[in-house]
């Protein structure tokens, strides 16, 4: 059975760091799991621009949770979220 791990990536369409973070995140997937990444364009919502603006990319596990990282992927934090999701599902 495939384990789904949710992430939310606050991003911009013209942001190479955003694309780099997404690719690095997807590379952390392990056999038997799939990362479901909701990519949210901050420029589509003035409230998100006010909140994140120059911080993008910003990665969250759950949108209402704590920030995992910004600018560059923190593989330890991302893997920690994925592992916590696995424990919660068990």
Phi and psi restraints in degrees (range 20) as a CNS / XPLOR table:
assign (resid 1 and name C) (resid 2 and name N)
       (resid 2 and name CA) (resid 2 and name C) 1.0 -80.1 20.0 2
assign (resid 2 and name N) (resid 2 and name CA)
       (resid 2 and name C) (resid 3 and name N) 1.0 129.4 20.0 2
assign (resid 2 and name C) (resid 3 and name N)
       (resid 3 and name CA) (resid 3 and name C) 1.0 -93.0 20.0 2
assign (resid 3 and name N) (resid 3 and name CA)
       (resid 3 and name C) (resid 4 and name N) 1.0 126.7 20.0 2
assign (resid 3 and name C) (resid 4 and name N)
       (resid 4 and name CA) (resid 4 and name C) 1.0 -96.9 20.0 2
assign (resid 4 and name N) (resid 4 and name CA)
       (resid 4 and name C) (resid 5 and name N) 1.0 131.9 20.0 2
assign (resid 4 and name C) (resid 5 and name N)
       (resid 5 and name CA) (resid 5 and name C) 1.0 -119.6 20.0 2
assign (resid 5 and name N) (resid 5 and name CA)
       (resid 5 and name C) (resid 6 and name N) 1.0 117.1 20.0 2
assign (resid 5 and name C) (resid 6 and name N)
       (resid 6 and name CA) (resid 6 and name C) 1.0 -83.7 20.0 2
assign (resid 6 and name N) (resid 6 and name CA)
       (resid 6 and name C) (resid 7 and name N) 1.0 140.6 20.0 2
assign (resid 6 and name C) (resid 7 and name N)
       (resid 7 and name CA) (resid 7 and name C) 1.0 -137.2 20.0 2
assign (resid 7 and name N) (resid 7 and name CA)
       (resid 7 and name C) (resid 8 and name N) 1.0 154.7 20.0 2
assign (resid 7 and name C) (resid 8 and name N)
       (resid 8 and name CA) (resid 8 and name C) 1.0 -124.8 20.0 2
assign (resid 8 and name N) (resid 8 and name CA)
       (resid 8 and name C) (resid 9 and name N) 1.0 124.2 20.0 2
assign (resid 8 and name C) (resid 9 and name N)
       (resid 9 and name CA) (resid 9 and name C) 1.0 -113.6 20.0 2
assign (resid 9 and name N) (resid 9 and name CA)
       (resid 9 and name C) (resid 10 and name N) 1.0 113.5 20.0 2
assign (resid 9 and name C) (resid 10 and name N)
       (resid 10 and name CA) (resid 10 and name C) 1.0 -85.2 20.0 2
assign (resid 10 and name N) (resid 10 and name CA)
       (resid 10 and name C) (resid 11 and name N) 1.0 125.5 20.0 2
assign (resid 10 and name C) (resid 11 and name N)
       (resid 11 and name CA) (resid 11 and name C) 1.0 -144.5 20.0 2
assign (resid 11 and name N) (resid 11 and name CA)
       (resid 11 and name C) (resid 12 and name N) 1.0 177.6 20.0 2
assign (resid 11 and name C) (resid 12 and name N)
       (resid 12 and name CA) (resid 12 and name C) 1.0 -134.5 20.0 2
assign (resid 12 and name N) (resid 12 and name CA)
       (resid 12 and name C) (resid 13 and name N) 1.0 148.4 20.0 2
assign (resid 12 and name C) (resid 13 and name N)
       (resid 13 and name CA) (resid 13 and name C) 1.0 -65.6 20.0 2
assign (resid 13 and name N) (resid 13 and name CA)
       (resid 13 and name C) (resid 14 and name N) 1.0 -30.4 20.0 2
assign (resid 13 and name C) (resid 14 and name N)
       (resid 14 and name CA) (resid 14 and name C) 1.0 -100.1 20.0 2
assign (resid 14 and name N) (resid 14 and name CA)
       (resid 14 and name C) (resid 15 and name N) 1.0 17.9 20.0 2
assign (resid 14 and name C) (resid 15 and name N)
       (resid 15 and name CA) (resid 15 and name C) 1.0 -101.1 20.0 2
assign (resid 15 and name N) (resid 15 and name CA)
       (resid 15 and name C) (resid 16 and name N) 1.0 109.9 20.0 2
assign (resid 15 and name C) (resid 16 and name N)
       (resid 16 and name CA) (resid 16 and name C) 1.0 -68.9 20.0 2
assign (resid 16 and name N) (resid 16 and name CA)
       (resid 16 and name C) (resid 17 and name N) 1.0 -31.1 20.0 2
assign (resid 16 and name C) (resid 17 and name N)
       (resid 17 and name CA) (resid 17 and name C) 1.0 -64.4 20.0 2
assign (resid 17 and name N) (resid 17 and name CA)
       (resid 17 and name C) (resid 18 and name N) 1.0 -33.6 20.0 2
assign (resid 17 and name C) (resid 18 and name N)
       (resid 18 and name CA) (resid 18 and name C) 1.0 -65.0 20.0 2
assign (resid 18 and name N) (resid 18 and name CA)
       (resid 18 and name C) (resid 19 and name N) 1.0 -45.9 20.0 2
assign (resid 18 and name C) (resid 19 and name N)
       (resid 19 and name CA) (resid 19 and name C) 1.0 -65.1 20.0 2
assign (resid 19 and name N) (resid 19 and name CA)
       (resid 19 and name C) (resid 20 and name N) 1.0 -40.0 20.0 2
assign (resid 19 and name C) (resid 20 and name N)
       (resid 20 and name CA) (resid 20 and name C) 1.0 -61.0 20.0 2
assign (resid 20 and name N) (resid 20 and name CA)
       (resid 20 and name C) (resid 21 and name N) 1.0 -42.9 20.0 2
assign (resid 20 and name C) (resid 21 and name N)
       (resid 21 and name CA) (resid 21 and name C) 1.0 -65.3 20.0 2
assign (resid 21 and name N) (resid 21 and name CA)
       (resid 21 and name C) (resid 22 and name N) 1.0 -42.4 20.0 2
assign (resid 21 and name C) (resid 22 and name N)
       (resid 22 and name CA) (resid 22 and name C) 1.0 -60.4 20.0 2
assign (resid 22 and name N) (resid 22 and name CA)
       (resid 22 and name C) (resid 23 and name N) 1.0 -46.5 20.0 2
assign (resid 22 and name C) (resid 23 and name N)
       (resid 23 and name CA) (resid 23 and name C) 1.0 -65.0 20.0 2
assign (resid 23 and name N) (resid 23 and name CA)
       (resid 23 and name C) (resid 24 and name N) 1.0 -40.8 20.0 2
assign (resid 23 and name C) (resid 24 and name N)
       (resid 24 and name CA) (resid 24 and name C) 1.0 -65.4 20.0 2
assign (resid 24 and name N) (resid 24 and name CA)
       (resid 24 and name C) (resid 25 and name N) 1.0 -38.4 20.0 2
assign (resid 24 and name C) (resid 25 and name N)
       (resid 25 and name CA) (resid 25 and name C) 1.0 -64.0 20.0 2
assign (resid 25 and name N) (resid 25 and name CA)
       (resid 25 and name C) (resid 26 and name N) 1.0 -48.7 20.0 2
assign (resid 25 and name C) (resid 26 and name N)
       (resid 26 and name CA) (resid 26 and name C) 1.0 -62.1 20.0 2
assign (resid 26 and name N) (resid 26 and name CA)
       (resid 26 and name C) (resid 27 and name N) 1.0 -29.4 20.0 2
assign (resid 26 and name C) (resid 27 and name N)
       (resid 27 and name CA) (resid 27 and name C) 1.0 -68.1 20.0 2
assign (resid 27 and name N) (resid 27 and name CA)
       (resid 27 and name C) (resid 28 and name N) 1.0 -17.0 20.0 2
assign (resid 27 and name C) (resid 28 and name N)
       (resid 28 and name CA) (resid 28 and name C) 1.0 -82.1 20.0 2
assign (resid 28 and name N) (resid 28 and name CA)
       (resid 28 and name C) (resid 29 and name N) 1.0 -9.2 20.0 2
assign (resid 28 and name C) (resid 29 and name N)
       (resid 29 and name CA) (resid 29 and name C) 1.0 -59.6 20.0 2
assign (resid 29 and name N) (resid 29 and name CA)
       (resid 29 and name C) (resid 30 and name N) 1.0 140.9 20.0 2
assign (resid 29 and name C) (resid 30 and name N)
       (resid 30 and name CA) (resid 30 and name C) 1.0 -109.3 20.0 2
assign (resid 30 and name N) (resid 30 and name CA)
       (resid 30 and name C) (resid 31 and name N) 1.0 162.1 20.0 2
assign (resid 30 and name C) (resid 31 and name N)
       (resid 31 and name CA) (resid 31 and name C) 1.0 -54.6 20.0 2
assign (resid 31 and name N) (resid 31 and name CA)
       (resid 31 and name C) (resid 32 and name N) 1.0 136.1 20.0 2
assign (resid 31 and name C) (resid 32 and name N)
       (resid 32 and name CA) (resid 32 and name C) 1.0 88.5 20.0 2
assign (resid 32 and name N) (resid 32 and name CA)
       (resid 32 and name C) (resid 33 and name N) 1.0 2.8 20.0 2
assign (resid 32 and name C) (resid 33 and name N)
       (resid 33 and name CA) (resid 33 and name C) 1.0 -135.5 20.0 2
assign (resid 33 and name N) (resid 33 and name CA)
       (resid 33 and name C) (resid 34 and name N) 1.0 153.4 20.0 2
assign (resid 33 and name C) (resid 34 and name N)
       (resid 34 and name CA) (resid 34 and name C) 1.0 -135.8 20.0 2
assign (resid 34 and name N) (resid 34 and name CA)
       (resid 34 and name C) (resid 35 and name N) 1.0 129.3 20.0 2
assign (resid 34 and name C) (resid 35 and name N)
       (resid 35 and name CA) (resid 35 and name C) 1.0 -84.0 20.0 2
assign (resid 35 and name N) (resid 35 and name CA)
       (resid 35 and name C) (resid 36 and name N) 1.0 123.9 20.0 2
assign (resid 35 and name C) (resid 36 and name N)
       (resid 36 and name CA) (resid 36 and name C) 1.0 -99.0 20.0 2
assign (resid 36 and name N) (resid 36 and name CA)
       (resid 36 and name C) (resid 37 and name N) 1.0 107.0 20.0 2
assign (resid 36 and name C) (resid 37 and name N)
       (resid 37 and name CA) (resid 37 and name C) 1.0 -106.2 20.0 2
assign (resid 37 and name N) (resid 37 and name CA)
       (resid 37 and name C) (resid 38 and name N) 1.0 114.2 20.0 2
assign (resid 37 and name C) (resid 38 and name N)
       (resid 38 and name CA) (resid 38 and name C) 1.0 -85.1 20.0 2
assign (resid 38 and name N) (resid 38 and name CA)
       (resid 38 and name C) (resid 39 and name N) 1.0 111.6 20.0 2
assign (resid 38 and name C) (resid 39 and name N)
       (resid 39 and name CA) (resid 39 and name C) 1.0 -93.7 20.0 2
assign (resid 39 and name N) (resid 39 and name CA)
       (resid 39 and name C) (resid 40 and name N) 1.0 118.5 20.0 2
assign (resid 39 and name C) (resid 40 and name N)
       (resid 40 and name CA) (resid 40 and name C) 1.0 -111.3 20.0 2
assign (resid 40 and name N) (resid 40 and name CA)
       (resid 40 and name C) (resid 41 and name N) 1.0 121.9 20.0 2
assign (resid 40 and name C) (resid 41 and name N)
       (resid 41 and name CA) (resid 41 and name C) 1.0 -79.8 20.0 2
assign (resid 41 and name N) (resid 41 and name CA)
       (resid 41 and name C) (resid 42 and name N) 1.0 110.6 20.0 2
assign (resid 41 and name C) (resid 42 and name N)
       (resid 42 and name CA) (resid 42 and name C) 1.0 -64.1 20.0 2
assign (resid 42 and name N) (resid 42 and name CA)
       (resid 42 and name C) (resid 43 and name N) 1.0 -26.9 20.0 2
assign (resid 42 and name C) (resid 43 and name N)
       (resid 43 and name CA) (resid 43 and name C) 1.0 -71.8 20.0 2
assign (resid 43 and name N) (resid 43 and name CA)
       (resid 43 and name C) (resid 44 and name N) 1.0 -9.8 20.0 2
assign (resid 43 and name C) (resid 44 and name N)
       (resid 44 and name CA) (resid 44 and name C) 1.0 -82.0 20.0 2
assign (resid 44 and name N) (resid 44 and name CA)
       (resid 44 and name C) (resid 45 and name N) 1.0 -8.0 20.0 2
assign (resid 44 and name C) (resid 45 and name N)
       (resid 45 and name CA) (resid 45 and name C) 1.0 -143.3 20.0 2
assign (resid 45 and name N) (resid 45 and name CA)
       (resid 45 and name C) (resid 46 and name N) 1.0 116.1 20.0 2
assign (resid 45 and name C) (resid 46 and name N)
       (resid 46 and name CA) (resid 46 and name C) 1.0 -55.9 20.0 2
assign (resid 46 and name N) (resid 46 and name CA)
       (resid 46 and name C) (resid 47 and name N) 1.0 -32.5 20.0 2
assign (resid 46 and name C) (resid 47 and name N)
       (resid 47 and name CA) (resid 47 and name C) 1.0 -66.6 20.0 2
assign (resid 47 and name N) (resid 47 and name CA)
       (resid 47 and name C) (resid 48 and name N) 1.0 -36.7 20.0 2
assign (resid 47 and name C) (resid 48 and name N)
       (resid 48 and name CA) (resid 48 and name C) 1.0 -71.7 20.0 2
assign (resid 48 and name N) (resid 48 and name CA)
       (resid 48 and name C) (resid 49 and name N) 1.0 -36.4 20.0 2
assign (resid 48 and name C) (resid 49 and name N)
       (resid 49 and name CA) (resid 49 and name C) 1.0 -60.7 20.0 2
assign (resid 49 and name N) (resid 49 and name CA)
       (resid 49 and name C) (resid 50 and name N) 1.0 -45.2 20.0 2
assign (resid 49 and name C) (resid 50 and name N)
       (resid 50 and name CA) (resid 50 and name C) 1.0 -63.0 20.0 2
assign (resid 50 and name N) (resid 50 and name CA)
       (resid 50 and name C) (resid 51 and name N) 1.0 -35.6 20.0 2
assign (resid 50 and name C) (resid 51 and name N)
       (resid 51 and name CA) (resid 51 and name C) 1.0 -78.6 20.0 2
assign (resid 51 and name N) (resid 51 and name CA)
       (resid 51 and name C) (resid 52 and name N) 1.0 -42.5 20.0 2
assign (resid 51 and name C) (resid 52 and name N)
       (resid 52 and name CA) (resid 52 and name C) 1.0 -111.2 20.0 2
assign (resid 52 and name N) (resid 52 and name CA)
       (resid 52 and name C) (resid 53 and name N) 1.0 -36.6 20.0 2
assign (resid 52 and name C) (resid 53 and name N)
       (resid 53 and name CA) (resid 53 and name C) 1.0 23.9 20.0 2
assign (resid 53 and name N) (resid 53 and name CA)
       (resid 53 and name C) (resid 54 and name N) 1.0 -99.1 20.0 2
assign (resid 53 and name C) (resid 54 and name N)
       (resid 54 and name CA) (resid 54 and name C) 1.0 -84.0 20.0 2
assign (resid 54 and name N) (resid 54 and name CA)
       (resid 54 and name C) (resid 55 and name N) 1.0 2.0 20.0 2
assign (resid 54 and name C) (resid 55 and name N)
       (resid 55 and name CA) (resid 55 and name C) 1.0 -81.1 20.0 2
assign (resid 55 and name N) (resid 55 and name CA)
       (resid 55 and name C) (resid 56 and name N) 1.0 -17.9 20.0 2
assign (resid 55 and name C) (resid 56 and name N)
       (resid 56 and name CA) (resid 56 and name C) 1.0 -61.8 20.0 2
assign (resid 56 and name N) (resid 56 and name CA)
       (resid 56 and name C) (resid 57 and name N) 1.0 146.2 20.0 2
assign (resid 56 and name C) (resid 57 and name N)
       (resid 57 and name CA) (resid 57 and name C) 1.0 -75.2 20.0 2
assign (resid 57 and name N) (resid 57 and name CA)
       (resid 57 and name C) (resid 58 and name N) 1.0 147.7 20.0 2
assign (resid 57 and name C) (resid 58 and name N)
       (resid 58 and name CA) (resid 58 and name C) 1.0 -127.3 20.0 2
assign (resid 58 and name N) (resid 58 and name CA)
       (resid 58 and name C) (resid 59 and name N) 1.0 128.2 20.0 2
assign (resid 58 and name C) (resid 59 and name N)
       (resid 59 and name CA) (resid 59 and name C) 1.0 -111.1 20.0 2
assign (resid 59 and name N) (resid 59 and name CA)
       (resid 59 and name C) (resid 60 and name N) 1.0 130.5 20.0 2
assign (resid 59 and name C) (resid 60 and name N)
       (resid 60 and name CA) (resid 60 and name C) 1.0 -122.2 20.0 2
assign (resid 60 and name N) (resid 60 and name CA)
       (resid 60 and name C) (resid 61 and name N) 1.0 152.4 20.0 2
assign (resid 60 and name C) (resid 61 and name N)
       (resid 61 and name CA) (resid 61 and name C) 1.0 -77.3 20.0 2
assign (resid 61 and name N) (resid 61 and name CA)
       (resid 61 and name C) (resid 62 and name N) 1.0 -64.7 20.0 2
assign (resid 61 and name C) (resid 62 and name N)
       (resid 62 and name CA) (resid 62 and name C) 1.0 -108.0 20.0 2
assign (resid 62 and name N) (resid 62 and name CA)
       (resid 62 and name C) (resid 63 and name N) 1.0 138.1 20.0 2
assign (resid 62 and name C) (resid 63 and name N)
       (resid 63 and name CA) (resid 63 and name C) 1.0 -56.4 20.0 2
assign (resid 63 and name N) (resid 63 and name CA)
       (resid 63 and name C) (resid 64 and name N) 1.0 -31.7 20.0 2
assign (resid 63 and name C) (resid 64 and name N)
       (resid 64 and name CA) (resid 64 and name C) 1.0 -90.2 20.0 2
assign (resid 64 and name N) (resid 64 and name CA)
       (resid 64 and name C) (resid 65 and name N) 1.0 0.4 20.0 2
assign (resid 64 and name C) (resid 65 and name N)
       (resid 65 and name CA) (resid 65 and name C) 1.0 -89.2 20.0 2
assign (resid 65 and name N) (resid 65 and name CA)
       (resid 65 and name C) (resid 66 and name N) 1.0 -159.7 20.0 2
assign (resid 65 and name C) (resid 66 and name N)
       (resid 66 and name CA) (resid 66 and name C) 1.0 -89.3 20.0 2
assign (resid 66 and name N) (resid 66 and name CA)
       (resid 66 and name C) (resid 67 and name N) 1.0 149.8 20.0 2
assign (resid 66 and name C) (resid 67 and name N)
       (resid 67 and name CA) (resid 67 and name C) 1.0 -62.4 20.0 2
assign (resid 67 and name N) (resid 67 and name CA)
       (resid 67 and name C) (resid 68 and name N) 1.0 133.5 20.0 2
assign (resid 67 and name C) (resid 68 and name N)
       (resid 68 and name CA) (resid 68 and name C) 1.0 -86.2 20.0 2
assign (resid 68 and name N) (resid 68 and name CA)
       (resid 68 and name C) (resid 69 and name N) 1.0 -39.7 20.0 2
assign (resid 68 and name C) (resid 69 and name N)
       (resid 69 and name CA) (resid 69 and name C) 1.0 -173.2 20.0 2
assign (resid 69 and name N) (resid 69 and name CA)
       (resid 69 and name C) (resid 70 and name N) 1.0 166.3 20.0 2
assign (resid 69 and name C) (resid 70 and name N)
       (resid 70 and name CA) (resid 70 and name C) 1.0 -144.4 20.0 2
assign (resid 70 and name N) (resid 70 and name CA)
       (resid 70 and name C) (resid 71 and name N) 1.0 161.8 20.0 2
assign (resid 70 and name C) (resid 71 and name N)
       (resid 71 and name CA) (resid 71 and name C) 1.0 69.3 20.0 2
assign (resid 71 and name N) (resid 71 and name CA)
       (resid 71 and name C) (resid 72 and name N) 1.0 -60.2 20.0 2
assign (resid 71 and name C) (resid 72 and name N)
       (resid 72 and name CA) (resid 72 and name C) 1.0 -130.2 20.0 2
assign (resid 72 and name N) (resid 72 and name CA)
       (resid 72 and name C) (resid 73 and name N) 1.0 148.7 20.0 2
assign (resid 72 and name C) (resid 73 and name N)
       (resid 73 and name CA) (resid 73 and name C) 1.0 -65.0 20.0 2
assign (resid 73 and name N) (resid 73 and name CA)
       (resid 73 and name C) (resid 74 and name N) 1.0 133.6 20.0 2
assign (resid 73 and name C) (resid 74 and name N)
       (resid 74 and name CA) (resid 74 and name C) 1.0 -99.6 20.0 2
assign (resid 74 and name N) (resid 74 and name CA)
       (resid 74 and name C) (resid 75 and name N) 1.0 97.9 20.0 2
assign (resid 74 and name C) (resid 75 and name N)
       (resid 75 and name CA) (resid 75 and name C) 1.0 -62.5 20.0 2
assign (resid 75 and name N) (resid 75 and name CA)
       (resid 75 and name C) (resid 76 and name N) 1.0 -30.6 20.0 2
assign (resid 75 and name C) (resid 76 and name N)
       (resid 76 and name CA) (resid 76 and name C) 1.0 -67.6 20.0 2
assign (resid 76 and name N) (resid 76 and name CA)
       (resid 76 and name C) (resid 77 and name N) 1.0 -43.9 20.0 2
assign (resid 76 and name C) (resid 77 and name N)
       (resid 77 and name CA) (resid 77 and name C) 1.0 -67.0 20.0 2
assign (resid 77 and name N) (resid 77 and name CA)
       (resid 77 and name C) (resid 78 and name N) 1.0 -42.6 20.0 2
assign (resid 77 and name C) (resid 78 and name N)
       (resid 78 and name CA) (resid 78 and name C) 1.0 -66.1 20.0 2
assign (resid 78 and name N) (resid 78 and name CA)
       (resid 78 and name C) (resid 79 and name N) 1.0 -44.2 20.0 2
assign (resid 78 and name C) (resid 79 and name N)
       (resid 79 and name CA) (resid 79 and name C) 1.0 -66.4 20.0 2
assign (resid 79 and name N) (resid 79 and name CA)
       (resid 79 and name C) (resid 80 and name N) 1.0 -36.3 20.0 2
assign (resid 79 and name C) (resid 80 and name N)
       (resid 80 and name CA) (resid 80 and name C) 1.0 -60.7 20.0 2
assign (resid 80 and name N) (resid 80 and name CA)
       (resid 80 and name C) (resid 81 and name N) 1.0 -41.4 20.0 2
assign (resid 80 and name C) (resid 81 and name N)
       (resid 81 and name CA) (resid 81 and name C) 1.0 -63.8 20.0 2
assign (resid 81 and name N) (resid 81 and name CA)
       (resid 81 and name C) (resid 82 and name N) 1.0 -46.0 20.0 2
assign (resid 81 and name C) (resid 82 and name N)
       (resid 82 and name CA) (resid 82 and name C) 1.0 -61.0 20.0 2
assign (resid 82 and name N) (resid 82 and name CA)
       (resid 82 and name C) (resid 83 and name N) 1.0 -42.6 20.0 2
assign (resid 82 and name C) (resid 83 and name N)
       (resid 83 and name CA) (resid 83 and name C) 1.0 -67.2 20.0 2
assign (resid 83 and name N) (resid 83 and name CA)
       (resid 83 and name C) (resid 84 and name N) 1.0 -37.2 20.0 2
assign (resid 83 and name C) (resid 84 and name N)
       (resid 84 and name CA) (resid 84 and name C) 1.0 -65.2 20.0 2
assign (resid 84 and name N) (resid 84 and name CA)
       (resid 84 and name C) (resid 85 and name N) 1.0 -37.7 20.0 2
assign (resid 84 and name C) (resid 85 and name N)
       (resid 85 and name CA) (resid 85 and name C) 1.0 -63.4 20.0 2
assign (resid 85 and name N) (resid 85 and name CA)
       (resid 85 and name C) (resid 86 and name N) 1.0 -39.6 20.0 2
assign (resid 85 and name C) (resid 86 and name N)
       (resid 86 and name CA) (resid 86 and name C) 1.0 -64.2 20.0 2
assign (resid 86 and name N) (resid 86 and name CA)
       (resid 86 and name C) (resid 87 and name N) 1.0 -43.1 20.0 2
assign (resid 86 and name C) (resid 87 and name N)
       (resid 87 and name CA) (resid 87 and name C) 1.0 -65.3 20.0 2
assign (resid 87 and name N) (resid 87 and name CA)
       (resid 87 and name C) (resid 88 and name N) 1.0 -39.3 20.0 2
assign (resid 87 and name C) (resid 88 and name N)
       (resid 88 and name CA) (resid 88 and name C) 1.0 -67.4 20.0 2
assign (resid 88 and name N) (resid 88 and name CA)
       (resid 88 and name C) (resid 89 and name N) 1.0 -31.6 20.0 2
assign (resid 88 and name C) (resid 89 and name N)
       (resid 89 and name CA) (resid 89 and name C) 1.0 -80.7 20.0 2
assign (resid 89 and name N) (resid 89 and name CA)
       (resid 89 and name C) (resid 90 and name N) 1.0 -18.5 20.0 2
